Amino acid sequence: MSFACVREQGDAWIMAVHTYDVVVIGTGPAGESAAINAAKHGMRVAIVEKQTQVGGNCTHWGTIPSKALRHQVKQIMAFNTNPMFRDIGEPRWFSFPKVMEHSRVTIDKQVEMRSRFYARNRIDLFNGVARFKDEHTVLVRDRQEGMEELVAKKIVIATGSRPYRPADINFRHPRLYCSDTILSLSHTPRTLIIFGAGVIGCEYASIFSGLGVKVDLINNRDSLLSFLDDEISDALSYHLRKHGVLIRHNEEYERVEGDESGVIVYLKSGKKLRADAFLWANGRTGNTDSLGLESIGLEANGRGQLHVDEHYRTAIPHIYAAGDVIGWPSLASAAYDQGLNSSNELLEKDYRYVTEVPTGIYTIPEISSFGPNERELTEAKVPYEVAQAFFKDTARAQITGDTIGMLKILFHQDTLEILGIHCFGDQASEIVHIGQAIMQQKGEANSLNYFVNTTFNYPTMAEAYRVAAQNGLSRVF
């Protein structure tokens, strides 16, 4: 139900008031899944997106563009290193803007597909900046300063996150970038400094080094991605260095200065580094500052994130939040499930609180894991054993040439229960799901024996599970 009215609200005008069962703020994975799930269950739903196109940060600045970019770079690397292609021509150099141009095709397809989702499910889409008027009312201001008023029984906040940008770094300088603005890079730098060696920093280090850029990767910790299995963290370090990335651990910046020809980074250790460009990739902030949370008594934490309970409810029971705006694990995969389950809860249907999520890190080669690593199991005094397979020993990897990497299965010495899956190499983010599926089986169904007693297609990368399982069983006595 909606009714038209026009009344002055500050400098803007309320054009119309619309009434809904559910209003969702944000069209990223969390918002999309929450809105579509509610619509499919008969709710009248509206969704608000501040950008001119749907998809949120995931589609336009984060997951999709960076992974599409990575794929293009991986193809270039394969062409330049495969002897078979020398019959076609010599190794080729590609500029960053040219590679990014090809990646935008995927973004356009994602926008078109997701726009159809909303139309097909009869979800009203409002483009503009959302702000709470009261606990049941959201005001949407469009680019022409027009205003829509959305009244809803329940509201889902799924506004995502953006790169954290410290105030003492001048991101207006044309050579200083964050992980959003780097996608608009109009040239290919010869040298690049990346501050922050988390997932985003490591992924971009892989991408730029794959294009022949010399990269300084500054890490404020003593190892890369310390939450990973130690062997895999070491392997990532090795392969980044192999492709021209210089990793500097335990460093903090003192100041960053840009001039006409480049950037100088002064480190607290006394070192100073110079490069053509600088990429800040250290932390993210929840998009809550423009929501007017003070109008409804909600408060975000210091990182702009909202606290929710195990039902995805904020401190106001009919207002939910999901995705990056609630913090951990800040992954598109988890955000989709969080949005779906927040919607299930408000619909009073069965739901689950997402706690077990596989990691997917799209470096070159990629990394994926599910469950605890060796260090965590040792600290917990769990008697585990290791089953492993190296990709260089599998026929499929030998055929494709993607021989770098390994699959590691951690299992209980006595029961053979699978405790963790850790994979490094081509298709790691796909391979991990087989182990994840078996790990989540109940009782004796979760067993290393499954991989020995199951026939896998040959040659496949999945066959690594059988090889690893046989390796592991040989260690049991």
DRENDO-1510 file (C-alpha; in Angstrom, 1 decimal, always signed):
<recs>
REC; n; res; u; v; w
REC; 1; MET; +0.0; +0.0; +0.0 .
REC; 2; SER; +1.3; +3.5; -0.8 .
REC; 3; PHE; -0.2; +6.9; -1.0 .
REC; 4; ALA; +1.1; +10.0; -2.7 .
REC; 5; CYS; +1.8; +13.2; -0.7 .
REC; 6; VAL; +4.1; +16.2; -1.0 .
REC; 7; ARG; +5.4; +17.9; +2.2 .
REC; 8; GLU; +8.6; +19.7; +2.9 .
REC; 9; GLN; +11.3; +17.9; +4.9 .
REC; 10; GLY; +14.3; +20.2; +5.4 .
REC; 11; ASP; +15.6; +21.1; +2.0 .
REC; 12; ALA; +14.1; +17.9; +0.3 .
REC; 13; TRP; +10.5; +17.0; -0.5 .
REC; 14; ILE; +8.7; +13.8; +0.6 .
REC; 15; MET; +7.3; +12.6; -2.7 .
REC; 16; ALA; +5.4; +9.6; -1.5 .
REC; 17; VAL; +4.9; +7.3; +1.5 .
REC; 18; HIS; +5.0; +3.5; +0.8 .
REC; 19; THR; +4.1; +0.8; +3.2 .
REC; 20; TYR; +5.8; -2.6; +3.2 .
REC; 21; ASP; +6.2; -5.8; +5.2 .
REC; 22; VAL; +10.0; -5.7; +4.9 .
REC; 23; VAL; +12.4; -3.0; +3.9 .
REC; 24; VAL; +16.0; -4.0; +3.1 .
REC; 25; ILE; +18.8; -1.5; +3.0 .
REC; 26; GLY; +21.6; -2.6; +0.6 .
REC; 27; THR; +21.7; -4.8; -2.5 .
REC; 28; GLY; +24.9; -6.8; -1.8 .
REC; 29; PRO; +24.7; -10.5; -1.1 .
REC; 30; ALA; +23.1; -10.1; +2.3 .
REC; 31; GLY; +20.5; -7.6; +1.2 .
REC; 32; GLU; +19.7; -9.5; -2.0 .
REC; 33; SER; +19.2; -12.9; -0.2 .
REC; 34; ALA; +17.1; -11.3; +2.6 .
REC; 35; ALA; +14.8; -9.4; +0.2 .
REC; 36; ILE; +14.3; -12.3; -2.3 .
REC; 37; ASN; +13.6; -14.8; +0.5 .
REC; 38; ALA; +11.0; -12.5; +2.1 .
REC; 39; ALA; +9.4; -11.9; -1.3 .
REC; 40; LYS; +9.2; -15.6; -2.1 .
REC; 41; HIS; +7.3; -16.1; +1.1 .
REC; 42; GLY; +4.6; -13.6; +0.2 .
REC; 43; MET; +6.0; -10.5; +1.9 .
REC; 44; ARG; +5.7; -7.1; +0.2 .
REC; 45; VAL; +9.3; -6.0; +0.0 .
REC; 46; ALA; +11.3; -2.9; -0.9 .
REC; 47; ILE; +15.1; -2.7; -1.2 .
REC; 48; VAL; +17.2; +0.5; -1.1 .
REC; 49; GLU; +20.5; +0.9; -3.0 .
REC; 50; LYS; +22.5; +4.2; -2.7 .
REC; 51; GLN; +24.3; +3.5; -6.0 .
REC; 52; THR; +22.7; +3.8; -9.5 .
REC; 53; GLN; +23.2; +0.0; -10.0 .
REC; 54; VAL; +22.4; -3.0; -7.8 .
REC; 55; GLY; +25.0; -5.4; -6.5 .
REC; 56; GLY; +26.7; -3.4; -3.7 .
REC; 57; ASN; +30.4; -3.4; -2.9 .
REC; 58; CYS; +30.6; -7.1; -3.8 .
REC; 59; THR; +29.7; -6.6; -7.4 .
REC; 60; HIS; +31.3; -3.2; -8.1 .
REC; 61; TRP; +34.4; -2.8; -5.9 .
REC; 62; GLY; +35.1; -6.0; -4.0 .
REC; 63; THR; +34.6; -9.7; -4.8 .
REC; 64; ILE; +33.5; -9.7; -8.4 .
REC; 65; PRO; +35.9; -7.1; -10.0 .
REC; 66; SER; +39.0; -8.3; -8.0 .
REC; 67; LYS; +38.3; -12.0; -8.9 .
REC; 68; ALA; +37.6; -11.2; -12.5 .
REC; 69; LEU; +40.8; -9.2; -12.6 .
REC; 70; ARG; +42.7; -12.1; -11.1 .
REC; 71; HIS; +41.3; -14.5; -13.7 .
REC; 72; GLN; +42.5; -12.3; -16.5 .
REC; 73; VAL; +45.9; -11.9; -15.0 .
REC; 74; LYS; +46.2; -15.7; -14.5 .
REC; 75; GLN; +45.4; -16.2; -18.1 .
REC; 76; ILE; +48.2; -13.8; -19.1 .
REC; 77; MET; +50.6; -15.6; -16.9 .
REC; 78; ALA; +49.7; -18.9; -18.4 .
REC; 79; PHE; +50.2; -17.6; -21.9 .
REC; 80; ASN; +53.6; -16.0; -21.0 .
REC; 81; THR; +55.0; -19.1; -19.4 .
REC; 82; ASN; +53.6; -22.0; -21.5 .
REC; 83; PRO; +56.1; -23.1; -24.2 .
REC; 84; MET; +53.2; -24.2; -26.5 .
REC; 85; PHE; +52.2; -20.6; -27.0 .
REC; 86; ARG; +55.6; -19.6; -28.3 .
REC; 87; ASP; +54.4; -20.8; -31.7 .
REC; 88; ILE; +51.8; -18.0; -31.6 .
REC; 89; GLY; +54.1; -15.3; -30.5 .
REC; 90; GLU; +56.4; -14.0; -27.8 .
REC; 91; PRO; +55.3; -13.2; -24.2 .
REC; 92; ARG; +53.0; -10.2; -24.2 .
REC; 93; TRP; +52.7; -7.3; -21.8 .
REC; 94; PHE; +49.2; -6.1; -20.8 .
REC; 95; SER; +48.3; -2.8; -19.1 .
REC; 96; PHE; +46.2; -2.7; -16.0 .
REC; 97; PRO; +43.5; -0.6; -17.6 .
REC; 98; LYS; +43.2; -3.0; -20.5 .
REC; 99; VAL; +42.9; -6.0; -18.2 .
REC; 100; MET; +40.3; -4.1; -16.0 .
REC; 101; GLU; +38.3; -3.3; -19.1 .
REC; 102; HIS; +37.8; -7.0; -19.8 .
REC; 103; SER; +36.9; -7.6; -16.2 .
REC; 104; ARG; +34.0; -5.1; -16.4 .
REC; 105; VAL; +32.1; -7.4; -18.7 .
REC; 106; THR; +31.5; -9.7; -15.7 .
REC; 107; ILE; +30.4; -6.8; -13.6 .
REC; 108; ASP; +27.8; -5.8; -16.2 .
REC; 109; LYS; +26.5; -9.3; -16.4 .
REC; 110; GLN; +26.1; -9.5; -12.7 .
REC; 111; VAL; +24.2; -6.2; -12.6 .
REC; 112; GLU; +21.9; -7.3; -15.4 .
REC; 113; MET; +21.2; -10.7; -13.7 .
REC; 114; ARG; +20.6; -9.2; -10.2 .
REC; 115; SER; +18.3; -6.5; -11.6 .
REC; 116; ARG; +16.2; -9.3; -13.1 .
REC; 117; PHE; +16.0; -11.0; -9.7 .
REC; 118; TYR; +14.3; -8.0; -8.2 .
REC; 119; ALA; +11.9; -7.5; -11.1 .
REC; 120; ARG; +11.0; -11.2; -11.2 .
REC; 121; ASN; +10.2; -11.3; -7.5 .
REC; 122; ARG; +8.3; -7.9; -7.6 .
REC; 123; ILE; +10.6; -6.2; -5.2 .
REC; 124; ASP; +10.4; -2.4; -5.3 .
REC; 125; LEU; +13.9; -1.0; -5.8 .
REC; 126; PHE; +14.7; +2.6; -4.5 .
REC; 127; ASN; +17.9; +4.2; -5.5 .
REC; 128; GLY; +19.1; +6.7; -2.9 .
REC; 129; VAL; +20.6; +7.2; +0.5 .
REC; 130; ALA; +18.6; +5.6; +3.3 .
REC; 131; ARG; +18.2; +7.2; +6.7 .
REC; 132; PHE; +16.1; +6.2; +9.6 .
REC; 133; LYS; +13.3; +8.6; +10.6 .
REC; 134; ASP; +12.0; +6.4; +13.3 .
REC; 135; GLU; +12.1; +2.7; +14.2 .
REC; 136; HIS; +9.6; +1.8; +11.4 .
REC; 137; THR; +10.4; +4.5; +8.8 .
REC; 138; VAL; +13.2; +4.9; +6.4 .
REC; 139; LEU; +13.7; +8.0; +4.3 .
REC; 140; VAL; +15.4; +7.6; +0.9 .
REC; 141; ARG; +17.0; +10.7; -0.7 .
REC; 142; ASP; +17.7; +10.3; -4.4 .
REC; 143; ARG; +20.3; +12.2; -6.5 .
REC; 144; GLN; +17.8; +14.9; -7.4 .
REC; 145; GLU; +17.2; +15.6; -3.6 .
REC; 146; GLY; +13.7; +14.0; -3.9 .
REC; 147; MET; +12.6; +12.0; -0.9 .
REC; 148; GLU; +10.6; +8.7; -0.5 .
REC; 149; GLU; +9.3; +7.5; +2.8 .
REC; 150; LEU; +9.2; +3.8; +3.4 .
REC; 151; VAL; +7.3; +2.4; +6.3 .
REC; 152; ALA; +7.8; -1.2; +7.3 .
REC; 153; LYS; +7.0; -3.8; +10.0 .
REC; 154; LYS; +10.5; -5.2; +9.8 .
REC; 155; ILE; +13.8; -3.7; +8.5 .
REC; 156; VAL; +17.1; -5.4; +7.5 .
REC; 157; ILE; +20.3; -3.4; +7.4 .
REC; 158; ALA; +22.7; -4.9; +4.9 .
REC; 159; THR; +24.8; -1.8; +4.0 .
REC; 160; GLY; +28.1; -3.7; +3.8 .
REC; 161; SER; +31.5; -2.1; +4.4 .
REC; 162; ARG; +34.1; +0.1; +2.7 .
REC; 163; PRO; +37.9; +0.4; +3.0 .
REC; 164; TYR; +39.1; +2.0; +6.2 .
REC; 165; ARG; +41.0; +5.1; +5.2 .
REC; 166; PRO; +43.1; +6.7; +8.0 .
REC; 167; ALA; +42.8; +10.5; +8.2 .
REC; 168; ASP; +46.6; +11.1; +8.0 .
REC; 169; ILE; +46.8; +9.7; +4.4 .
REC; 170; ASN; +45.7; +12.0; +1.6 .
REC; 171; PHE; +43.6; +9.7; -0.6 .
REC; 172; ARG; +42.8; +12.7; -2.9 .
REC; 173; HIS; +46.4; +12.5; -4.2 .
REC; 174; PRO; +46.3; +10.8; -7.7 .
REC; 175; ARG; +48.9; +8.2; -6.7 .
REC; 176; LEU; +47.4; +7.1; -3.4 .
REC; 177; TYR; +44.6; +4.5; -3.6 .
REC; 178; CYS; +42.5; +2.2; -1.5 .
REC; 179; SER; +41.0; -1.1; -2.6 .
REC; 180; ASP; +38.0; +0.6; -4.1 .
REC; 181; THR; +39.7; +3.4; -6.0 .
REC; 182; ILE; +42.5; +1.1; -7.3 .
REC; 183; LEU; +40.0; -0.3; -9.8 .
REC; 184; SER; +40.0; +3.1; -11.6 .
REC; 185; LEU; +43.8; +3.1; -12.0 .
REC; 186; SER; +44.4; +4.6; -15.4 .
REC; 187; HIS; +48.0; +3.4; -15.9 .
REC; 188; THR; +50.3; +0.5; -15.0 .
REC; 189; PRO; +52.8; +1.5; -12.4 .
REC; 190; ARG; +56.3; +0.0; -12.6 .
REC; 191; THR; +56.4; -0.2; -8.8 .
REC; 192; LEU; +53.7; -0.4; -6.1 .
REC; 193; ILE; +53.7; -0.3; -2.3 .
REC; 194; ILE; +50.8; -2.1; -0.7 .
REC; 195; PHE; +50.2; -1.4; +3.0 .
REC; 196; GLY; +48.3; -4.3; +4.6 .
REC; 197; ALA; +49.1; -7.9; +4.0 .
REC; 198; GLY; +45.6; -9.3; +4.9 .
REC; 199; VAL; +43.5; -11.1; +2.3 .
REC; 200; ILE; +42.9; -8.1; +0.1 .
REC; 201; GLY; +46.5; -7.0; +0.2 .
REC; 202; CYS; +47.8; -10.4; -0.7 .
REC; 203; GLU; +45.3; -10.8; -3.5 .
REC; 204; TYR; +46.3; -7.5; -5.1 .
REC; 205; ALA; +50.0; -8.3; -4.6 .
REC; 206; SER; +49.4; -11.4; -6.7 .
REC; 207; ILE; +47.5; -9.5; -9.3 .
REC; 208; PHE; +50.0; -6.7; -9.8 .
REC; 209; SER; +53.0; -8.9; -9.6 .
REC; 210; GLY; +51.4; -11.1; -12.3 .
REC; 211; LEU; +51.4; -8.0; -14.5 .
REC; 212; GLY; +55.1; -7.5; -14.0 .
REC; 213; VAL; +54.8; -4.8; -11.3 .
REC; 214; LYS; +57.4; -4.8; -8.6 .
REC; 215; VAL; +55.5; -4.9; -5.3 .
REC; 216; ASP; +56.5; -4.0; -1.8 .
REC; 217; LEU; +54.0; -5.7; +0.6 .
REC; 218; ILE; +54.1; -4.2; +4.0 .
REC; 219; ASN; +52.8; -6.4; +6.8 .
REC; 220; ASN; +52.3; -5.1; +10.4 .
REC; 221; ARG; +52.5; -8.7; +11.7 .
REC; 222; ASP; +55.3; -11.3; +11.7 .
REC; 223; SER; +53.7; -13.7; +9.0 .
REC; 224; LEU; +51.3; -13.6; +6.2 .
REC; 225; LEU; +47.7; -14.5; +7.0 .
REC; 226; SER; +48.5; -16.0; +10.4 .
REC; 227; PHE; +45.1; -17.6; +10.6 .
REC; 228; LEU; +46.1; -20.1; +7.9 .
REC; 229; ASP; +47.9; -23.4; +8.2 .
REC; 230; ASP; +51.6; -22.5; +8.7 .
REC; 231; GLU; +52.8; -24.5; +5.7 .
REC; 232; ILE; +50.3; -22.8; +3.4 .
REC; 233; SER; +51.2; -19.4; +4.8 .
REC; 234; ASP; +54.9; -20.2; +4.1 .
REC; 235; ALA; +54.0; -21.4; +0.6 .
REC; 236; LEU; +52.1; -18.2; -0.2 .
REC; 237; SER; +55.1; -16.2; +1.0 .
REC; 238; TYR; +57.4; -18.2; -1.3 .
REC; 239; HIS; +55.2; -17.8; -4.4 .
REC; 240; LEU; +54.7; -14.1; -3.9 .
REC; 241; ARG; +58.4; -13.6; -3.6 .
REC; 242; LYS; +59.0; -15.8; -6.7 .
REC; 243; HIS; +56.8; -13.4; -8.7 .
REC; 244; GLY; +58.6; -10.2; -7.5 .
REC; 245; VAL; +56.9; -9.3; -4.3 .
REC; 246; LEU; +59.1; -8.1; -1.5 .
REC; 247; ILE; +57.4; -8.8; +1.8 .
REC; 248; ARG; +58.3; -6.6; +4.8 .
REC; 249; HIS; +57.0; -8.0; +8.1 .
REC; 250; ASN; +56.5; -6.2; +11.4 .
REC; 251; GLU; +56.4; -2.7; +9.9 .
REC; 252; GLU; +54.2; +0.3; +10.6 .
REC; 253; TYR; +53.9; +3.5; +8.6 .
REC; 254; GLU; +54.8; +6.8; +10.0 .
REC; 255; ARG; +53.7; +8.9; +7.1 .
REC; 256; VAL; +52.9; +8.7; +3.4 .
REC; 257; GLU; +53.8; +11.5; +1.0 .
REC; 258; GLY; +52.8; +11.7; -2.6 .
REC; 259; ASP; +54.5; +14.0; -5.2 .
REC; 260; GLU; +54.2; +14.4; -9.0 .
REC; 261; SER; +56.3; +11.4; -9.8 .
REC; 262; GLY; +55.5; +8.9; -7.1 .
REC; 263; VAL; +55.0; +8.1; -3.4 .
REC; 264; ILE; +57.3; +7.9; -0.5 .
REC; 265; VAL; +56.4; +5.8; +2.6 .
REC; 266; TYR; +58.2; +6.5; +5.8 .
REC; 267; LEU; +58.2; +3.5; +8.2 .
REC; 268; LYS; +58.5; +3.7; +12.0 .
REC; 269; SER; +61.5; +1.4; +11.7 .
REC; 270; GLY; +63.4; +4.2; +10.0 .
REC; 271; LYS; +63.1; +2.8; +6.5 .
REC; 272; LYS; +61.7; +4.8; +3.6 .
REC; 273; LEU; +60.3; +3.3; +0.4 .
REC; 274; ARG; +59.5; +4.9; -2.9 .
REC; 275; ALA; +57.2; +3.6; -5.6 .
REC; 276; ASP; +55.0; +4.9; -8.5 .
REC; 277; ALA; +51.8; +4.3; -6.6 .
REC; 278; PHE; +50.5; +3.3; -3.1 .
REC; 279; LEU; +47.6; +1.0; -2.2 .
REC; 280; TRP; +46.1; +1.0; +1.3 .
REC; 281; ALA; +44.6; -2.4; +2.1 .
REC; 282; ASN; +44.4; -2.4; +5.9 .
REC; 283; GLY; +41.0; -2.9; +7.4 .
REC; 284; ARG; +37.4; -2.1; +6.6 .
REC; 285; THR; +34.6; +0.0; +8.1 .
REC; 286; GLY; +30.9; -0.7; +8.3 .
REC; 287; ASN; +28.6; +1.6; +6.2 .
REC; 288; THR; +26.5; +2.9; +9.1 .
REC; 289; ASP; +27.5; +6.6; +9.4 .
REC; 290; SER; +24.8; +7.9; +7.0 .
REC; 291; LEU; +21.9; +5.7; +8.4 .
REC; 292; GLY; +20.9; +8.1; +11.2 .
REC; 293; LEU; +21.1; +5.4; +13.8 .
REC; 294; GLU; +21.0; +8.1; +16.5 .
REC; 295; SER; +17.3; +8.6; +15.5 .
REC; 296; ILE; +16.4; +5.1; +16.7 .
REC; 297; GLY; +18.9; +4.6; +19.5 .
REC; 298; LEU; +21.2; +2.2; +17.8 .
REC; 299; GLU; +24.9; +2.6; +18.0 .
REC; 300; ALA; +27.7; +1.1; +15.9 .
REC; 301; ASN; +31.1; +0.1; +17.3 .
REC; 302; GLY; +34.4; +1.9; +16.5 .
REC; 303; ARG; +34.6; +0.1; +13.2 .
REC; 304; GLY; +31.1; +1.1; +12.1 .
REC; 305; GLN; +29.7; -2.3; +12.7 .
REC; 306; LEU; +26.4; -3.3; +14.3 .
REC; 307; HIS; +26.1; -5.9; +17.1 .
REC; 308; VAL; +23.4; -8.6; +16.5 .
REC; 309; ASP; +22.2; -11.6; +18.5 .
REC; 310; GLU; +22.1; -15.2; +17.2 .
REC; 311; HIS; +18.8; -14.3; +15.4 .
REC; 312; TYR; +20.6; -11.4; +13.5 .
REC; 313; ARG; +18.5; -8.9; +15.5 .
REC; 314; THR; +19.9; -5.6; +16.6 .
REC; 315; ALA; +19.0; -4.1; +20.0 .
REC; 316; ILE; +15.7; -3.2; +18.3 .
REC; 317; PRO; +14.0; -6.6; +17.8 .
REC; 318; HIS; +12.3; -5.8; +14.5 .
REC; 319; ILE; +15.5; -4.4; +12.9 .
REC; 320; TYR; +17.9; -6.9; +11.7 .
REC; 321; ALA; +21.5; -6.7; +10.3 .
REC; 322; ALA; +23.5; -9.0; +8.1 .
REC; 323; GLY; +26.7; -9.1; +6.0 .
REC; 324; ASP; +29.9; -7.1; +6.4 .
REC; 325; VAL; +28.0; -4.5; +8.5 .
REC; 326; ILE; +28.0; -6.9; +11.4 .
REC; 327; GLY; +31.7; -7.8; +11.1 .
REC; 328; TRP; +33.1; -11.4; +11.1 .
REC; 329; PRO; +33.6; -13.1; +8.8 .
REC; 330; SER; +33.2; -10.3; +6.2 .
REC; 331; LEU; +32.9; -12.7; +3.2 .
REC; 332; ALA; +30.4; -12.6; +0.4 .
REC; 333; SER; +29.6; -16.3; +0.9 .
REC; 334; ALA; +28.7; -15.8; +4.5 .
REC; 335; ALA; +26.9; -12.5; +3.9 .
REC; 336; TYR; +24.5; -14.3; +1.5 .
REC; 337; ASP; +23.7; -17.0; +4.1 .
REC; 338; GLN; +23.4; -14.4; +6.9 .
REC; 339; GLY; +20.9; -12.4; +4.8 .
REC; 340; LEU; +18.9; -15.5; +4.1 .
REC; 341; ASN; +18.8; -16.6; +7.7 .
REC; 342; SER; +18.0; -13.1; +9.0 .
REC; 343; SER; +15.0; -13.1; +6.6 .
REC; 344; ASN; +14.0; -16.6; +7.8 .
REC; 345; GLU; +14.0; -15.5; +11.4 .
REC; 346; LEU; +11.8; -12.5; +10.7 .
REC; 347; LEU; +9.5; -14.8; +8.8 .
REC; 348; GLU; +9.4; -17.0; +11.8 .
REC; 349; LYS; +10.9; -19.9; +9.8 .
REC; 350; ASP; +13.8; -22.2; +10.7 .
REC; 351; TYR; +17.1; -20.4; +10.6 .
REC; 352; ARG; +20.7; -20.9; +11.5 .
REC; 353; TYR; +23.4; -18.6; +12.8 .
REC; 354; VAL; +26.3; -18.8; +10.4 .
REC; 355; THR; +29.4; -19.9; +12.3 .
REC; 356; GLU; +31.3; -22.4; +10.0 .
REC; 357; VAL; +32.5; -20.8; +6.8 .
REC; 358; PRO; +35.3; -21.9; +4.4 .
REC; 359; THR; +38.0; -19.4; +3.7 .
REC; 360; GLY; +38.5; -18.5; +0.0 .
REC; 361; ILE; +41.6; -16.4; -0.7 .
REC; 362; TYR; +42.1; -15.6; -4.4 .
REC; 363; THR; +45.8; -15.1; -4.5 .
REC; 364; ILE; +47.7; -16.8; -7.4 .
REC; 365; PRO; +47.7; -19.7; -6.5 .
REC; 366; GLU; +44.5; -19.6; -4.5 .
REC; 367; ILE; +43.9; -20.8; -0.9 .
REC; 368; SER; +41.0; -22.3; +0.8 .
REC; 369; SER; +40.4; -24.0; +4.2 .
REC; 370; PHE; +37.7; -25.3; +6.5 .
REC; 371; GLY; +38.2; -26.2; +10.1 .
REC; 372; PRO; +41.1; -25.8; +12.5 .
REC; 373; ASN; +44.7; -25.8; +11.4 .
REC; 374; GLU; +47.6; -27.9; +12.9 .
REC; 375; ARG; +48.7; -25.1; +15.3 .
REC; 376; GLU; +45.1; -24.9; +16.8 .
REC; 377; LEU; +44.7; -28.6; +17.1 .
REC; 378; THR; +48.1; -28.9; +18.8 .
REC; 379; GLU; +47.2; -26.2; +21.3 .
REC; 380; ALA; +43.9; -27.9; +22.0 .
REC; 381; LYS; +45.8; -31.2; +22.6 .
REC; 382; VAL; +43.8; -33.1; +19.9 .
REC; 383; PRO; +45.6; -36.2; +18.7 .
REC; 384; TYR; +45.6; -35.6; +15.0 .
REC; 385; GLU; +47.4; -36.9; +12.0 .
REC; 386; VAL; +48.1; -35.4; +8.6 .
REC; 387; ALA; +47.0; -36.7; +5.2 .
REC; 388; GLN; +48.4; -34.9; +2.2 .
REC; 389; ALA; +48.6; -34.9; -1.6 .
REC; 390; PHE; +50.8; -32.8; -3.7 .
REC; 391; PHE; +49.2; -31.5; -7.0 .
REC; 392; LYS; +52.4; -32.2; -8.9 .
REC; 393; ASP; +51.7; -35.9; -8.4 .
REC; 394; THR; +48.2; -35.8; -9.9 .
REC; 395; ALA; +47.5; -36.5; -13.5 .
REC; 396; ARG; +45.0; -33.6; -13.9 .
REC; 397; ALA; +47.5; -31.0; -12.6 .
REC; 398; GLN; +50.2; -32.4; -14.9 .
REC; 399; ILE; +47.8; -32.1; -17.9 .
REC; 400; THR; +46.8; -28.5; -17.1 .
REC; 401; GLY; +50.3; -27.4; -15.9 .
REC; 402; ASP; +48.9; -26.2; -12.6 .
REC; 403; THR; +51.2; -28.4; -10.5 .
REC; 404; ILE; +51.8; -25.9; -7.7 .
REC; 405; GLY; +50.0; -26.7; -4.5 .
REC; 406; MET; +48.8; -29.4; -2.1 .
REC; 407; LEU; +45.7; -30.8; -0.2 .
REC; 408; LYS; +46.1; -31.4; +3.5 .
REC; 409; ILE; +43.6; -33.3; +5.5 .
REC; 410; LEU; +43.8; -33.2; +9.3 .
REC; 411; PHE; +42.1; -36.2; +10.9 .
REC; 412; HIS; +41.8; -37.8; +14.4 .
REC; 413; GLN; +44.4; -40.5; +15.0 .
REC; 414; ASP; +42.0; -42.9; +16.7 .
REC; 415; THR; +38.6; -42.3; +15.1 .
REC; 416; LEU; +39.7; -41.1; +11.6 .
REC; 417; GLU; +37.3; -38.2; +12.0 .
REC; 418; ILE; +38.2; -35.3; +9.6 .
REC; 419; LEU; +39.0; -32.2; +11.6 .
REC; 420; GLY; +40.2; -29.8; +9.0 .
REC; 421; ILE; +40.8; -29.3; +5.3 .
REC; 422; HIS; +43.6; -27.0; +4.0 .
REC; 423; CYS; +44.3; -26.5; +0.3 .
REC; 424; PHE; +46.7; -24.4; -1.7 .
REC; 425; GLY; +46.8; -24.3; -5.5 .
REC; 426; ASP; +44.6; -24.0; -8.6 .
REC; 427; GLN; +40.9; -24.5; -7.8 .
REC; 428; ALA; +41.5; -24.7; -4.1 .
REC; 429; SER; +38.2; -22.8; -3.3 .
REC; 430; GLU; +36.3; -25.5; -5.3 .
REC; 431; ILE; +38.3; -28.5; -4.0 .
REC; 432; VAL; +37.7; -27.7; -0.3 .
REC; 433; HIS; +33.9; -28.1; -0.6 .
REC; 434; ILE; +34.3; -31.9; -1.0 .
REC; 435; GLY; +36.0; -32.2; +2.4 .
REC; 436; GLN; +33.7; -29.7; +3.9 .
REC; 437; ALA; +30.7; -31.8; +2.9 .
REC; 438; ILE; +32.1; -35.0; +4.5 .
REC; 439; MET; +33.2; -33.1; +7.7 .
REC; 440; GLN; +29.7; -32.0; +8.3 .
REC; 441; GLN; +28.2; -35.5; +8.2 .
REC; 442; LYS; +27.1; -36.9; +11.5 .
REC; 443; GLY; +28.9; -39.7; +13.5 .
REC; 444; GLU; +31.0; -42.3; +11.6 .
REC; 445; ALA; +30.0; -40.8; +8.2 .
REC; 446; ASN; +32.7; -38.2; +8.9 .
REC; 447; SER; +35.7; -40.4; +8.2 .
REC; 448; LEU; +38.9; -40.4; +6.2 .
REC; 449; ASN; +37.8; -43.9; +5.0 .
REC; 450; TYR; +35.2; -42.2; +2.8 .
REC; 451; PHE; +37.9; -41.0; +0.4 .
REC; 452; VAL; +39.5; -44.4; +0.2 .
REC; 453; ASN; +36.1; -46.2; -0.4 .
REC; 454; THR; +34.8; -43.8; -3.0 .
REC; 455; THR; +35.7; -43.9; -6.7 .
REC; 456; PHE; +36.7; -40.5; -8.1 .
REC; 457; ASN; +36.7; -39.5; -11.7 .
REC; 458; TYR; +40.2; -39.8; -13.2 .
REC; 459; PRO; +41.9; -37.5; -14.0 .
REC; 460; THR; +40.5; -34.9; -11.7 .
REC; 461; MET; +41.8; -32.5; -9.0 .
REC; 462; ALA; +39.2; -34.1; -6.6 .
REC; 463; GLU; +41.3; -37.3; -6.9 .
REC; 464; ALA; +43.7; -35.6; -4.5 .
REC; 465; TYR; +41.4; -36.6; -1.7 .
REC; 466; ARG; +42.0; -40.3; -2.4 .
REC; 467; VAL; +45.7; -39.8; -2.7 .
REC; 468; ALA; +45.8; -37.8; +0.6 .
REC; 469; ALA; +43.6; -40.4; +2.4 .
REC; 470; GLN; +45.9; -43.3; +1.5 .
REC; 471; ASN; +48.9; -41.2; +2.5 .
REC; 472; GLY; +47.2; -40.5; +5.9 .
REC; 473; LEU; +46.2; -44.0; +6.6 .
REC; 474; SER; +49.7; -45.2; +6.1 .
REC; 475; ARG; +50.7; -43.1; +9.1 .
REC; 476; VAL; +48.1; -44.7; +11.5 .
REC; 477; PHE; +49.3; -47.5; +13.7 .
</recs>
